Amino acid sequence: MARTIAFAFLAAAVLSGTALADDYLAKTLRISNPFTRATPPGAKVAGAFLSIENQGKETDRLVSVSSPIAGLAQIHEMVVDGGLMKMRAVKGIDLKPGATVELRPGGYHVMLEDLKRPLQQGEQFPMLLTFEKAGAVEIKVKVEAMGAAARSH
């Protein structure tokens, strides 16, 4: 009996998305592996990275981001313009059904500006993601080493 109850709780955790500490659900969207890199003293900006999988049947859209760690958080993308790599703010990111969008170095990312303090490896901080259909979800962003590459399960 106790084993059956324990299995039921484990199954519920897996199905609800809470089994993996780095995964969050917002309706049919799965947000995975949110991280940033540690910053040196005096740094005022940082990029945050994550993966968003649309497991639903309708397109959704990431429309805004915010975090108490920064004075301003925006969705950015890196683009090549006239042979130069440039970063620019975007109004949102479309999330097509069945697709995964990677926010990673060199592509889409969250730009954290006017940092309140340096980000230190091993800590984490909250970030609010707001979607057009799925609504808002708060996630925890882990701070990795300064040169950390994209994370995966």
C-alpha distance (Angstrom), angle and dihedral (degrees) to the residues before:
residue distance angle dihedral
M1 . . .
A2 3.82 . .
R3 3.81 89.9 .
T4 3.83 90.6 52.8
I5 3.81 91.7 50.4
A6 3.82 91.7 47.3
F7 3.82 90.2 50.0
A8 3.81 90.7 49.5
F9 3.83 91.0 53.0
L10 3.81 91.3 47.5
A11 3.81 91.6 49.2
A12 3.80 91.1 48.7
A13 3.82 91.0 50.7
V14 3.80 92.0 50.1
L15 3.80 93.2 47.5
S16 3.80 93.7 45.8
G17 3.80 93.3 52.2
T18 3.80 95.7 -115.9
A19 3.79 95.8 109.1
L20 3.80 92.1 82.5
A21 3.78 112.4 54.8
D22 3.80 91.6 -148.1
D23 3.83 95.6 53.4
Y24 3.80 126.4 87.2
L25 3.79 131.9 178.6
A26 3.80 128.9 -142.1
K27 3.81 103.7 178.9
T28 3.83 103.2 -67.8
L29 3.82 95.4 -7.9
R30 3.82 121.3 97.0
I31 3.80 114.6 -158.4
S32 3.81 113.0 -161.6
N33 3.78 140.2 -174.9
P34 3.82 103.0 -0.1
F35 3.80 109.7 -170.2
T36 3.77 144.7 149.7
R37 3.78 134.0 -171.2
A38 3.79 127.7 -103.5
T39 3.79 113.3 -99.7
P40 3.79 129.9 -140.0
P41 3.82 119.3 -114.9
G42 3.80 111.2 -75.4
A43 3.80 95.8 21.5
K44 3.80 111.4 140.5
V45 3.84 100.1 -171.8
A46 3.78 138.8 50.7
G47 3.79 137.2 168.6
A48 3.79 123.1 -126.5
F49 3.79 122.4 -154.8
L50 3.81 136.2 -163.7
S51 3.78 144.5 143.4
I52 3.82 126.2 -110.2
E53 3.80 120.3 -163.6
N54 3.80 119.1 -169.4
Q55 3.81 104.7 -147.1
G56 3.80 92.5 173.8
K57 3.78 135.2 88.0
E58 3.83 97.7 -114.0
T59 3.78 133.1 67.2
D60 3.79 113.9 -107.9
R61 3.79 129.6 -175.7
L62 3.79 135.3 -139.3
V63 3.81 100.9 -133.4
S64 3.81 106.0 171.3
V65 3.79 146.8 1.5
S66 3.79 133.7 -160.5
S67 3.79 139.2 174.6
P68 3.80 134.7 -179.1
I69 3.83 88.6 -134.1
A70 3.82 90.8 71.1
G71 3.78 137.4 45.2
L72 3.81 88.9 -136.6
A73 3.80 133.8 17.0
Q74 3.80 121.3 -172.4
I75 3.77 139.4 171.7
H76 3.82 107.7 -112.1
E77 3.78 138.2 178.5
M78 3.77 133.6 -160.2
V79 3.81 114.2 -129.7
V80 3.78 135.9 175.1
D81 3.81 109.7 -121.4
G82 3.80 119.4 176.0
G83 3.79 90.8 -16.0
L84 3.81 92.3 -53.0
M85 3.79 126.8 109.0
K86 3.80 109.3 -124.6
M87 3.77 134.7 179.2
R88 3.79 121.4 -140.0
A89 3.78 138.5 172.6
V90 3.82 116.7 -111.1
K91 3.80 129.0 -159.1
G92 3.79 92.7 -127.4
I93 3.78 147.7 -42.5
D94 3.80 122.9 -104.0
L95 3.81 114.1 -130.9
K96 3.80 109.3 -157.1
P97 3.83 121.3 -156.0
G98 3.79 112.8 -86.6
A99 3.81 92.8 8.0
T100 3.79 132.0 114.3
V101 3.79 122.2 -144.3
E102 3.79 116.8 -156.6
L103 3.79 118.1 -151.4
R104 3.80 99.7 -158.8
P105 3.79 142.5 144.3
G106 3.81 109.8 -65.8
G107 3.81 94.7 22.6
Y108 3.77 137.4 44.8
H109 3.82 112.5 -13.2
V110 3.78 142.8 149.9
M111 3.79 111.8 -98.9
L112 3.80 113.1 -148.3
E113 3.80 109.5 -161.2
D114 3.80 131.9 -175.3
L115 3.81 92.9 22.5
K116 3.80 112.1 -152.3
R117 3.82 90.6 -140.9
P118 3.81 140.6 -14.4
L119 3.81 116.3 -68.0
Q120 3.80 112.0 -121.3
Q121 3.80 126.1 -152.9
G122 3.80 112.5 -102.6
E123 3.79 97.7 27.1
Q124 3.79 127.4 102.7
F125 3.79 135.0 -155.1
P126 3.82 136.5 -167.0
M127 3.78 124.2 -99.3
L128 3.79 126.1 -177.2
L129 3.81 117.9 -142.0
T130 3.80 117.2 -165.5
F131 3.79 120.9 -159.4
E132 3.79 128.0 -167.0
K133 3.84 94.3 -124.3
A134 3.80 107.0 9.8
G135 3.81 93.6 52.4
A136 3.80 125.3 -145.4
V137 3.79 127.8 -25.2
E138 3.80 127.9 -179.6
I139 3.79 116.0 -139.9
K140 3.81 133.5 -179.5
V141 3.80 116.6 -120.2
K142 3.81 115.5 -149.9
V143 3.79 119.2 -143.0
E144 3.81 111.6 -133.2
A145 3.82 130.1 -173.3
M146 3.82 117.9 -62.5
G147 3.82 94.3 -100.2
A148 3.82 97.4 37.7
A149 3.79 117.1 148.7
A150 3.81 125.0 -145.7
R151 3.79 113.2 -57.6
S152 3.77 128.2 -132.0
H153 3.79 137.9 -177.9
